[in-house]
Amino acid sequence: GNSVTQMEGPVTLSEEAFLTINCTYTATGYPSLFWYVQYPGEGLQLLLKATKADDKGSNKGFEATYRKETTSFHLEKGSVQVSDSAVYFCALLPLGYQKVTFGTGTKLQVIP
Amino acid sequence: EAGVAQSPRYKIIEKRQSVAFWCNPISGHATLYWYQQILGQGPKLLIQFQNNGVVDDSQLPKDRFSAERLKGVDSTLKIQPAKLEDSAVYLCASSLGSQGASNEKLFFGSGTQLSVL
């Protein structure tokens, strides 16, 4: 079946530190991959996506590269801010389907 | 554009009581989803509608949960009777619903936080 595995949190970083949140997946074929972010008290919102191997999704300084050989989609940011504190969810959408499968989420806390 | 609207924002009930949640998706979105998000876990799909038809309800506990999307627009999710383990945030999401789209973006509401005592 389809599944997503994320590194466990919480992740606590100082402002301007480098961020990596690991995500690996299991899926049939070549799914689309997503990172969603959930700020405190809000619903999930799409952060970035990639639809095929070697694609790089980017938004708001965050990046993730679709690695087929390692079935990974790690989220990175070069310099985090306090406002990046949130829960980050990795997700996949199998080709030809509309059912999105989410990982368990990784909580990020950025301290000044 | 207006987002996905959900109500109520919070609900506290006792076990064995019933509860209903309401969702109004983004105008023109054919696909509507109900997710259950238990604290510390990722969202789990309960039911997915395409217009007013059910596409996937394989993880919906049908002995106590029901959902409908009359007229293919807004939707209600009901729990009757509620159990302690139903305490969670219930998220509604919608998407354009292009069949087989590989980059389908989901738009989420803020959710309803349910506490069952």
Interface residues (C-beta under 8 A of the other chain):
Chain A: V4 S32 Y36 G41 E42 G43 L44 Q45 L46 K49 T51 F89 A91 L93 L95 G96 Y97 Q98 K99 V100 T101 F102 G103 T104 G105
Chain B: V4 T31 G40 Q41 G42 P43 K44 L45 Q48 Q50 V55 D56 L91 A93 S95 G97 Q99 G100 A101 S102 N103 E104 K105 L106 F107 F108 G109 S110 G111
